[in-house]
Amino acid sequence: MATILHITQENFEEEVVNASKPVLLDYWADWCGPCRMLSPTIEELAQEYCGKIRVGKINIDEQPTLALLHRVVSIPTVSIYSEGKEVKRLIGLRDKPELVEAIQEVLKE
């Protein structure tokens, strides 16, 4: 069973920057309709790529400093980190095939 990480400013470095596998991050908020629509897809990806990538969620209302530091100005935003650096960013509601393609590109690197 894949676990979706709750990413905070306190654990960002440990869970994302120092991660041994790529990390997919979903920046979201409770009040965001497109974010709620994307959430089941993020959960599916966490299950399907369990062991290959890590998946985390960042609630921008709870972690505004993280959103500011990473220049997230629109949600949902999905970022993929590899070796501690952001290598992909998808802004807005995206469908599952588009997210899978981004993950596959990162896994090939």
C-alpha positions as CSV (number, residue, x, y, z in Angstrom):
1,M,0.0,0.0,0.0
2,A,1.5,3.3,-1.1
3,T,1.6,6.1,1.4
4,I,1.0,9.7,0.3
5,L,3.4,11.9,2.2
6,H,2.1,15.0,4.0
7,I,4.9,17.5,3.0
8,T,5.6,20.5,5.3
9,Q,8.3,23.1,5.5
10,E,9.8,21.0,8.3
11,N,10.1,17.8,6.4
12,F,10.6,19.1,2.8
13,E,14.4,18.6,2.7
14,E,14.3,15.1,4.2
15,E,11.3,13.8,2.2
16,V,11.9,15.6,-1.1
17,V,15.4,17.0,-1.5
18,N,17.2,14.0,0.1
19,A,14.9,11.3,-1.3
20,S,16.5,8.4,-3.0
21,K,13.6,8.1,-5.6
22,P,11.9,10.8,-7.6
23,V,9.1,12.6,-5.8
24,L,5.8,13.8,-7.3
25,L,4.4,16.7,-5.4
26,D,0.8,17.9,-5.6
27,Y,0.3,21.5,-4.4
28,W,-3.4,21.9,-3.6
29,A,-6.0,23.6,-1.3
30,D,-9.3,22.4,0.2
31,W,-11.3,25.2,-1.5
32,C,-9.8,24.3,-5.0
33,G,-12.3,22.4,-7.2
34,P,-9.8,21.3,-9.8
35,C,-7.5,20.1,-6.9
36,R,-10.3,17.9,-5.6
37,M,-10.8,16.5,-9.1
38,L,-7.1,15.7,-9.4
39,S,-6.8,14.0,-6.0
40,P,-8.1,10.6,-7.0
41,T,-5.6,10.5,-9.9
42,I,-2.7,11.4,-7.5
43,E,-3.8,8.5,-5.2
44,E,-3.9,6.1,-8.2
45,L,-0.4,7.2,-9.3
46,A,0.9,6.6,-5.8
47,Q,-0.5,3.0,-5.9
48,E,0.7,2.3,-9.5
49,Y,4.2,3.7,-9.0
50,C,4.7,2.4,-5.4
51,G,8.4,1.6,-5.0
52,K,9.4,3.6,-8.1
53,I,8.5,7.1,-7.0
54,R,7.3,8.8,-3.8
55,V,4.1,10.9,-3.8
56,G,3.5,13.9,-1.5
57,K,0.9,16.6,-1.1
58,I,1.4,20.2,0.0
59,N,-1.6,22.1,1.2
60,I,-0.7,25.7,0.3
61,D,-3.0,27.1,2.9
62,E,-1.2,25.2,5.6
63,Q,2.3,25.7,4.0
64,P,2.2,29.1,2.4
65,T,6.0,29.6,2.8
66,L,6.7,26.4,0.8
67,A,4.3,27.6,-1.9
68,L,6.1,31.0,-2.0
69,L,9.6,29.5,-1.9
70,H,8.8,27.2,-4.9
71,R,6.9,29.9,-6.8
72,V,3.6,28.1,-6.9
73,V,1.2,30.8,-8.0
74,S,-1.6,28.6,-9.4
75,I,-3.1,25.4,-8.2
76,P,-3.2,22.5,-8.8
77,T,0.5,22.4,-9.5
78,V,2.2,19.0,-9.9
79,S,6.0,19.1,-9.6
80,I,8.4,16.1,-10.0
81,Y,11.7,16.2,-8.2
82,S,14.7,14.0,-9.0
83,E,17.9,14.1,-7.1
84,G,16.7,17.0,-5.1
85,K,15.8,19.3,-8.0
86,E,12.5,20.0,-9.7
87,V,12.7,18.5,-13.2
88,K,9.0,18.8,-14.3
89,R,6.1,21.1,-13.5
90,L,2.6,20.8,-14.7
91,I,0.2,23.6,-13.8
92,G,-3.6,23.2,-13.8
93,L,-5.8,20.2,-13.9
94,R,-4.1,17.5,-16.0
95,D,-5.4,14.1,-17.0
96,K,-3.8,10.9,-15.9
97,P,-2.0,10.1,-19.3
98,E,-0.2,13.4,-19.2
99,L,0.9,12.8,-15.6
100,V,2.0,9.3,-16.4
101,E,4.1,10.6,-19.4
102,A,5.8,13.1,-17.1
103,I,6.6,10.4,-14.5
104,Q,7.9,8.0,-17.2
105,E,10.2,10.8,-18.6
106,V,11.7,11.3,-15.2
107,L,12.1,7.6,-14.5
108,K,14.0,7.2,-17.8
109,E,16.6,9.9,-16.8
